[in-house]
Amino acid sequence: MAAAFERILQISQSGSIIVLTVLALRLILRNAPKRAVCLLWMLAVLRLLVPFEIESDWSLQPEPVEFAPSAQVEHFDSGTAPATVPPEFQEDAVEYPLQRPIPEQKTESIDLLPWIWLVGVAVLAAHGGVSFLRLKRRVRDSIILEEGVWVCPGLDTAFVLGFFRPRVYLPVLEAQEQELVLLHERQHIRRGDHWWKLAAYAAVSLHWFNPLAWVTYILM
């Protein structure tokens, strides 16, 4: 668990750099097509989900910091002082530890971090699952309009629901408006936006502790 959490922290760090880069590019590409900016957010989502680094000479990612193992504490008996101590002071040589032990309470707190992260992931995953089931329950009385298209009275907006066989759910609309809204929702399906939304939610669930992951989910 500790190794998995450490890897998540590394991915979150590198993903944050890409998110900040995308935020800066949004200011530069104000007049660019929305599709271009959306592609940049897709790169940010992929970086938060892909568990390995892509090495490149042009990479913006910092070099990973490797922590050397703790130095072994060497103890000396009062009768065998180090050679650097003059002979006349060897009898008075005192044993000094070379490193200060970490308080037990602090070590236990650090060990709890991976489990706190896992609880957060589980809560967001459960929330997503419950929300999906609630939405399916809400549209269970829908009336089929045509293949893949359903009309549900009481809806405030149209949306796509499902992944492998996505359906378009429409509120009650006039014929002309219904045609335009349907074209819009079908374009979402054609671009695979329902899958990208799932990927973005998975990314924010894994990196819930990172505010930039939430920025990515909201702005995407």
C-alpha positions in Angstrom: 0.0 0.0 0.0 2.8 2.4 0.9 4.5 1.8 -2.5 1.3 2.4 -4.4 0.7 5.7 -2.5 4.2 6.8 -3.2 3.7 6.2 -6.9 0.5 8.1 -6.8 2.3 11.1 -5.2 4.9 11.0 -8.0 2.2 10.8 -10.7 0.3 13.7 -9.0 3.4 15.8 -9.0 4.2 15.3 -12.7 0.5 15.7 -13.6 0.3 19.0 -11.7 3.1 20.4 -14.0 1.0 19.5 -17.0 -2.2 21.0 -15.5 -0.3 24.3 -14.8 1.0 24.2 -18.4 -2.5 23.8 -19.8 -3.8 26.6 -17.6 -1.1 28.9 -19.0 -1.7 27.8 -22.6 -5.5 28.5 -22.2 -4.5 32.2 -21.7 -2.4 32.1 -24.9 -4.9 30.1 -27.0 -8.0 32.2 -26.1 -9.0 32.3 -29.8 -8.1 28.7 -30.6 -10.9 26.2 -31.2 -12.4 24.6 -28.1 -11.4 21.2 -29.4 -7.7 22.2 -29.1 -8.0 23.2 -25.5 -10.0 20.0 -24.8 -7.2 17.9 -26.2 -4.8 19.6 -23.8 -7.1 18.6 -20.9 -7.1 15.1 -22.2 -3.3 15.0 -22.0 -3.6 16.2 -18.4 -6.1 13.4 -17.6 -3.9 10.8 -19.2 -0.9 11.9 -17.2 -2.9 11.5 -14.0 -3.9 8.0 -15.0 -0.9 6.5 -16.7 1.2 4.8 -14.1 4.6 5.2 -15.8 6.8 8.1 -17.0 7.4 9.0 -20.6 11.0 10.0 -20.9 11.9 12.8 -23.3 14.7 15.4 -23.7 11.9 18.0 -24.0 10.1 16.8 -20.9 9.0 19.4 -18.3 9.1 16.9 -15.5 11.7 17.2 -12.8 14.1 14.4 -12.1 12.8 12.0 -9.5 14.3 12.5 -6.1 15.9 9.3 -4.7 16.3 9.0 -1.0 19.3 7.2 0.2 18.8 4.6 2.9 19.3 5.8 6.5 22.9 5.6 7.7 23.5 2.7 10.0 24.2 3.9 13.5 27.5 2.6 14.8 28.0 2.2 18.5 31.2 2.2 20.3 31.9 0.6 23.7 33.5 2.8 26.3 36.6 0.7 26.1 37.0 0.7 22.3 36.9 4.4 21.1 37.4 5.3 17.5 40.9 5.7 16.2 40.4 9.4 15.8 40.1 9.9 19.5 43.5 10.6 21.1 44.7 7.8 23.5 44.6 10.0 26.5 40.9 10.6 26.1 39.8 7.1 25.2 38.8 6.2 28.7 36.4 9.2 28.8 34.9 8.4 25.4 31.2 8.6 25.5 28.8 6.8 23.2 27.0 9.3 20.9 24.3 8.2 18.4 25.0 9.4 14.8 21.3 10.1 14.1 18.3 11.0 16.1 15.5 8.4 16.2 12.2 9.4 14.7 9.4 9.7 17.3 7.1 6.7 17.2 4.0 8.8 17.1 5.2 10.7 14.0 6.1 7.4 12.2 2.6 6.0 12.9 1.0 9.2 11.4 3.0 8.8 8.2 2.0 5.1 8.0 -1.7 6.2 8.1 -1.5 8.4 5.0 -1.8 5.6 2.4 -4.9 4.3 4.2 -6.4 7.8 4.4 -5.8 8.2 0.6 -7.5 4.8 0.0 -10.5 5.8 2.1 -10.9 9.0 0.0 -10.7 6.9 -3.3 -13.3 4.5 -2.0 -15.7 7.4 -1.0 -15.5 9.1 -4.4 -15.9 5.7 -6.2 -19.0 4.9 -4.1 -20.4 8.4 -4.7 -19.9 8.0 -8.5 -21.6 4.6 -8.5 -24.6 5.8 -6.4 -25.0 8.9 -8.6 -25.0 6.7 -11.7 -27.7 4.3 -10.3 -29.8 7.3 -9.1 -29.8 8.7 -12.6 -30.7 5.4 -14.1 -33.6 5.1 -11.7 -34.8 8.6 -12.6 -35.1 7.8 -16.3 -36.6 4.3 -15.9 -40.0 5.6 -17.0 -38.6 7.2 -20.2 -40.4 6.7 -23.6 -38.4 5.6 -26.5 -38.3 8.0 -29.4 -36.0 6.1 -31.7 -33.1 3.7 -31.4 -30.7 5.1 -28.7 -32.9 8.1 -28.0 -35.4 8.4 -25.0 -37.6 11.2 -23.8 -38.1 11.6 -20.1 -40.6 14.1 -18.7 -39.3 16.2 -15.9 -35.7 16.4 -17.0 -34.0 19.8 -16.9 -31.4 19.1 -19.6 -30.4 16.4 -22.1 -27.5 14.1 -21.4 -25.8 10.9 -22.5 -26.0 7.9 -20.1 -24.2 4.6 -20.4 -20.8 3.6 -21.8 -20.8 0.6 -24.2 -24.3 1.3 -25.4 -24.9 5.0 -24.6 -28.3 6.4 -24.8 -29.4 10.0 -25.2 -32.1 11.2 -22.8 -34.1 14.3 -23.7 -36.6 16.4 -21.9 -39.9 17.3 -23.5 -38.9 19.8 -26.3 -40.4 21.3 -29.4 -39.6 19.5 -32.6 -37.0 21.9 -34.0 -35.2 22.4 -30.6 -35.3 18.6 -30.1 -33.5 18.0 -33.4 -30.8 20.5 -32.5 -30.3 19.1 -29.0 -30.2 15.6 -30.4 -27.5 16.5 -32.9 -25.5 18.0 -30.0 -25.7 14.9 -27.8 -24.9 12.6 -30.7 -21.7 14.6 -31.3 -20.7 13.9 -27.7 -21.1 10.2 -28.3 -19.2 10.4 -31.6 -16.3 12.0 -29.8 -16.3 9.6 -26.9 -16.9 12.4 -24.4 -18.8 10.0 -22.0 -15.6 7.9 -21.8 -13.5 11.0 -21.2 -15.8 12.1 -18.4 -15.4 8.7 -16.8 -11.6 9.0 -17.1 -11.6 12.5 -15.6 -13.6 11.3 -12.7 -11.3 8.3 -12.2 -8.3 10.8 -12.2 -9.9 13.1 -9.6 -10.8 10.0 -7.5 -7.2 8.8 -7.4 -5.8 12.3 -6.8 -8.5 13.8 -4.6 -5.9 15.4 -2.4 -4.6 17.5 -5.3 -6.5 20.7 -6.0 -5.2 20.8 -9.6 -6.9 17.4 -10.3 -10.2 19.0 -9.3 -9.4 22.0 -11.6 -8.8 19.6 -14.4 -12.1 17.8 -13.9 -14.2 21.0 -13.6 -12.6 22.8 -16.5 -12.6 19.8 -18.8 
